[in-house]
């Protein structure tokens, strides 16, 4: 029995042989995830069995907003599962190979840069260790990725340096980041959407004078609301995802604080209110957080710090 269970846990890709791993793609118009050979074939193991695929494999995900994982099952067939419906039985024996966040109303999809987790018999981690890290530590900072230019009364930062993160057994390296979008929930379905990239620390919508927070605009519909009160402060979170595009995104706070002191005191509580609602928190990590005045300038934390550094702290630590 022990040997059989150990054999079944042999799943994943040979990350020591990148020439025979797949190239992922996400086509939003047809809602299609595909894994294509980079050379003559890609190979993987599932439930202890070895498979070679000489041509692209694809699957269509549902026309429903959500985060979906893609995996090869014990028969070597490509499948999808909603993030919230991922089970231990699927996780431990399947070759996970992709992830997408799909927003139906917005018509956008964000796919993971790399979700081809390794075969434990070929240098990867065991299924149980992978599962444990997925649930507890998740996507995790290792080194670098320092933000520069944030300072009291500034309205922009300069850049985010080269950084290294780990998605369990997958190394995720980003080059110098020179601009990032704001990320917020929009519409009755509370879908995540993003703005154009910039270096701002607070988002001012076109035609507005002041920054916005992300709140209920009426009837449970989420959107951006301009901070019209002279004492409004909003807390922003810079989050690192494993998305192939715009991996760093600035989450717009969902409430305003009526004074500088309230915002400073609210930093800790706001961190505990982090909610990715619909995204996989196992594939993201908060990096920095700061206070923005309604005019878009940064307000320090009261102790001379322009921001709070959260690299290496799992998002679920605040829940």
C-alpha positions as CSV (number, residue, x, y, z in Angstrom):
1,X,0.0,0.0,0.0
2,X,2.7,2.5,0.9
3,X,4.6,1.8,-2.3
4,X,1.4,2.3,-4.3
5,X,0.7,5.6,-2.7
6,X,4.2,6.7,-3.3
7,X,4.0,5.8,-7.0
8,X,0.7,7.7,-7.4
9,X,2.4,10.8,-5.9
10,X,4.8,10.9,-8.8
11,X,3.3,13.7,-10.8
12,X,4.4,16.9,-12.5
13,X,7.0,18.0,-14.9
14,X,10.8,17.5,-15.2
15,X,11.9,21.1,-14.4
16,X,15.5,19.9,-14.9
17,X,14.7,19.5,-18.6
18,X,13.1,22.8,-19.7
19,X,13.3,21.8,-23.4
20,X,10.6,19.3,-22.7
21,X,8.2,21.4,-20.8
22,X,5.2,23.2,-22.3
23,X,4.6,26.8,-23.3
24,X,1.3,28.0,-21.7
25,X,-1.1,30.4,-23.4
26,X,-4.5,31.9,-22.4
27,X,-6.8,33.1,-25.2
28,X,-9.6,35.2,-23.7
29,X,-11.8,35.4,-26.8
30,X,-12.3,31.6,-26.9
31,X,-11.6,31.0,-23.1
32,X,-8.9,28.6,-24.1
33,X,-5.9,27.4,-22.2
34,X,-3.2,25.6,-24.2
35,X,0.1,24.0,-23.4
36,X,2.3,23.7,-26.5
37,X,5.6,21.9,-26.9
38,X,8.6,24.2,-27.1
39,X,10.5,21.5,-29.1
40,X,9.4,18.1,-30.3
41,X,7.2,17.2,-27.3
42,X,6.5,18.0,-23.7
43,X,6.3,15.4,-21.0
44,X,4.8,15.0,-17.5
45,X,3.8,12.4,-15.0
46,X,0.3,12.0,-13.4
47,X,-0.7,9.4,-10.8
48,X,2.6,7.6,-11.3
49,X,2.2,7.3,-15.1
50,X,4.5,9.0,-17.7
51,X,3.0,10.9,-20.7
52,X,4.5,12.5,-23.8
53,X,2.6,15.1,-25.9
54,X,4.0,15.9,-29.3
55,X,1.4,18.5,-30.1
56,X,-0.5,21.2,-28.2
57,X,-3.2,20.3,-25.7
58,X,-6.0,22.6,-24.9
59,X,-9.2,23.0,-22.9
60,X,-11.9,25.7,-22.7
61,X,-12.7,27.1,-19.3
62,X,-16.4,28.1,-18.4
63,X,-17.9,31.4,-19.2
64,X,-18.1,32.2,-15.5
65,X,-15.9,34.7,-13.6
66,X,-13.4,33.0,-11.4
67,X,-9.9,31.6,-11.0
68,X,-9.3,28.3,-12.7
69,X,-6.4,25.8,-12.3
70,X,-5.5,23.5,-15.2
71,X,-4.0,20.0,-14.8
72,X,-3.4,16.7,-16.5
73,X,-5.4,13.9,-14.9
74,X,-4.3,10.2,-14.4
75,X,-5.3,9.5,-18.0
76,X,-3.1,12.3,-19.4
77,X,-6.2,14.4,-20.3
78,X,-6.2,18.2,-19.7
79,X,-8.8,19.4,-17.2
80,X,-9.8,22.5,-15.4
81,X,-11.1,23.1,-11.8
82,X,-12.3,26.2,-10.1
83,X,-9.9,27.4,-7.4
84,X,-12.5,26.9,-4.7
85,X,-13.2,23.4,-5.8
86,X,-9.6,22.1,-5.9
87,X,-9.5,18.9,-3.8
88,X,-6.6,17.1,-2.2
89,X,-7.3,14.1,-4.5
90,X,-6.8,16.3,-7.6
91,X,-3.8,18.2,-6.2
92,X,-1.7,15.2,-5.0
93,X,-1.8,13.1,-8.2
94,X,-2.3,15.5,-11.1
95,X,0.2,17.4,-13.1
96,X,-0.8,21.1,-12.5
97,X,0.2,23.2,-15.5
98,X,-1.7,26.5,-15.6
99,X,-3.9,29.1,-13.8
100,X,-6.1,31.9,-15.1
101,X,-8.3,34.6,-13.5
102,X,-11.2,35.3,-15.9
103,X,-13.5,38.3,-15.6
104,X,-16.6,37.5,-17.8
105,X,-18.2,41.0,-17.9
106,X,-14.9,42.8,-18.4
107,X,-13.8,40.2,-21.0
108,X,-10.3,39.9,-19.6
109,X,-8.1,37.0,-18.5
110,X,-4.8,37.0,-16.5
111,X,-2.8,33.8,-16.8
112,X,0.1,32.5,-14.7
113,X,3.6,32.9,-16.0
114,X,4.4,29.3,-14.9
115,X,2.4,26.7,-13.1
116,X,4.2,23.6,-14.3
117,X,5.1,22.1,-10.9
118,X,7.9,19.5,-10.7
119,X,8.0,15.8,-10.5
120,X,9.3,14.8,-7.0
121,X,11.3,11.9,-8.6
122,X,13.2,14.5,-10.7
123,X,14.2,17.2,-8.3
124,X,10.7,18.5,-7.5
125,X,9.2,18.5,-4.0
126,X,6.8,15.8,-2.7
127,X,3.1,16.1,-3.3
128,X,2.4,16.5,0.4
129,X,5.1,19.2,0.9
130,X,3.8,21.0,-2.1
131,X,0.2,20.8,-0.8
132,X,1.3,22.0,2.7
133,X,3.2,25.0,1.2
134,X,0.3,25.8,-1.1
135,X,-2.1,26.1,1.8
136,X,0.2,27.8,4.3
137,X,3.0,29.7,2.7
138,X,1.9,30.0,-0.9
139,X,3.7,32.4,-3.3
140,X,6.6,33.8,-1.3
141,X,9.3,36.5,-1.5
142,X,12.9,35.3,-1.3
143,X,15.1,38.4,-2.1
144,X,15.2,41.7,-3.8
145,X,12.1,43.5,-5.2
146,X,12.7,46.7,-3.1
147,X,10.5,49.7,-3.9
148,X,12.4,53.0,-4.3
149,X,11.3,56.6,-4.3
150,X,8.4,56.4,-1.9
151,X,8.7,59.3,0.5
152,X,6.4,61.5,2.6
153,X,4.5,64.0,0.5
154,X,5.6,62.3,-2.8
155,X,2.9,61.3,-5.3
156,X,5.1,58.8,-7.2
157,X,7.6,56.0,-6.6
158,X,10.6,55.4,-8.8
159,X,10.7,51.6,-9.5
160,X,10.7,48.1,-8.0
161,X,14.0,46.3,-8.2
162,X,14.8,42.9,-9.5
163,X,13.2,40.3,-7.2
164,X,12.9,36.6,-6.6
165,X,9.9,34.8,-5.4
166,X,9.0,31.1,-5.0
167,X,5.8,29.5,-6.0
168,X,6.5,26.4,-4.0
169,X,9.1,24.6,-6.3
170,X,8.9,27.2,-9.1
171,X,11.4,30.1,-9.1
172,X,9.7,33.4,-10.2
173,X,12.1,36.2,-11.1
174,X,11.1,39.6,-12.2
175,X,13.2,42.2,-13.9
176,X,13.2,45.9,-12.9
177,X,9.6,47.1,-12.7
178,X,9.2,50.7,-13.9
179,X,5.4,51.1,-13.7
180,X,2.4,49.2,-12.3
181,X,-1.4,49.3,-12.7
182,X,-3.9,49.9,-9.9
183,X,-6.2,46.9,-9.3
184,X,-9.8,47.0,-8.1
185,X,-13.2,45.4,-8.0
186,X,-15.8,46.5,-10.6
187,X,-19.4,45.9,-11.2
188,X,-22.2,43.8,-9.7
189,X,-20.0,40.7,-10.0
190,X,-17.1,42.4,-8.2
191,X,-14.7,41.4,-11.0
192,X,-11.1,42.5,-10.7
193,X,-9.9,45.0,-13.3
194,X,-6.9,47.2,-13.7
195,X,-6.0,50.7,-14.8
196,X,-3.2,51.8,-17.2
197,X,0.3,51.5,-15.7
198,X,1.9,54.4,-13.9
199,X,4.1,55.3,-11.0
200,X,1.4,57.0,-8.9
201,X,0.7,56.1,-5.3
202,X,-3.0,57.0,-5.5
203,X,-5.3,56.7,-8.5
204,X,-7.1,59.7,-9.9
205,X,-9.8,58.8,-12.4
206,X,-9.9,60.8,-15.6
207,X,-11.9,64.0,-15.0
208,X,-11.6,63.8,-11.3
209,X,-9.6,66.0,-9.0
210,X,-8.9,63.6,-6.1
211,X,-7.9,59.9,-5.7
212,X,-10.5,57.2,-5.5
213,X,-11.2,54.3,-3.1
214,X,-12.9,51.1,-4.2
215,X,-16.4,50.9,-2.7
216,X,-20.0,50.1,-3.3
217,X,-21.4,52.7,-5.7
218,X,-25.0,51.5,-5.0
219,X,-27.0,48.3,-5.0
220,X,-23.9,46.1,-4.3
221,X,-22.1,47.3,-7.4
222,X,-18.4,47.9,-6.9
223,X,-16.5,50.8,-8.5
224,X,-14.2,53.8,-7.9
225,X,-15.5,56.6,-5.6
226,X,-13.7,59.9,-5.6
227,X,-12.5,61.1,-2.2
228,X,-14.3,64.4,-1.9
229,X,-13.8,65.0,1.8
230,X,-10.8,67.1,2.6
231,X,-9.8,64.7,5.3
232,X,-10.0,61.5,3.3
233,X,-7.1,59.0,3.4
234,X,-6.9,55.7,1.6
235,X,-4.5,52.7,2.3
236,X,-3.0,51.1,-0.8
237,X,-1.4,47.6,-1.1
238,X,1.3,46.7,-3.6
239,X,0.8,43.0,-4.3
240,X,3.0,40.6,-6.3
241,X,1.2,37.9,-8.3
242,X,2.5,35.1,-10.5
243,X,0.7,36.6,-13.6
244,X,2.6,36.7,-16.8
245,X,1.8,40.4,-17.3
246,X,1.8,43.1,-14.7
247,X,2.9,40.8,-11.8
248,X,2.9,43.8,-9.5
249,X,-0.4,45.6,-8.9
250,X,-1.6,48.3,-6.5
251,X,-4.8,47.3,-4.8
252,X,-7.0,50.3,-4.1
253,X,-8.3,50.4,-0.5
254,X,-12.0,49.8,0.0
255,X,-12.6,52.5,2.7
256,X,-11.5,56.0,3.6
257,X,-10.1,57.2,6.9
258,X,-11.3,60.5,8.2
259,X,-8.0,61.7,9.6
260,X,-4.3,61.2,9.4
261,X,-4.2,59.6,12.8
262,X,-7.0,57.2,12.0
263,X,-5.3,56.1,8.8
264,X,-2.0,55.5,10.7
265,X,-3.9,53.5,13.3
266,X,-5.8,51.7,10.6
267,X,-2.8,50.3,8.8
268,X,-2.8,47.1,10.9
269,X,-6.5,46.7,10.6
270,X,-6.5,47.3,6.9
271,X,-3.9,44.6,6.4
272,X,-6.2,42.2,8.2
273,X,-9.0,43.2,5.9
274,X,-7.0,42.2,2.8
275,X,-9.4,40.2,0.6
276,X,-8.6,38.9,-2.9
277,X,-12.2,37.6,-3.2
278,X,-12.1,35.4,-6.3
279,X,-8.3,35.4,-6.8
280,X,-6.0,32.7,-5.4
281,X,-4.2,34.0,-2.4
282,X,-1.8,31.1,-2.7
283,X,-0.5,32.7,-5.9
284,X,0.1,36.2,-4.5
285,X,1.9,38.1,-1.7
286,X,1.5,41.6,-0.4
287,X,4.8,43.5,-0.7
288,X,4.3,47.0,0.6
289,X,1.4,49.2,1.9
290,X,1.1,52.9,2.4
291,X,-1.3,55.8,3.1
292,X,-2.4,58.1,0.3
293,X,-3.9,61.5,0.9
294,X,-6.9,62.6,-1.2
295,X,-4.6,64.8,-3.4
296,X,-2.5,61.7,-4.2
297,X,0.5,62.5,-2.0
298,X,1.9,59.9,0.4
299,X,1.4,60.3,4.2
300,X,4.0,58.6,6.4
301,X,3.0,56.1,9.1
302,X,3.7,58.5,12.0
303,X,7.0,56.9,12.8
304,X,8.9,58.3,9.9
305,X,8.3,55.4,7.6
306,X,6.9,56.0,4.1
307,X,5.5,52.5,3.8
308,X,5.2,49.2,5.6
309,X,7.4,46.4,4.2
310,X,5.5,43.1,4.0
311,X,7.8,41.1,1.7
312,X,7.9,37.5,3.0
313,X,4.6,37.7,5.0
314,X,1.9,35.5,3.6
315,X,-1.4,37.2,2.8
316,X,-3.3,34.6,4.9
317,X,-1.4,35.8,7.9
318,X,-3.7,38.8,8.0
319,X,-7.0,36.9,7.7
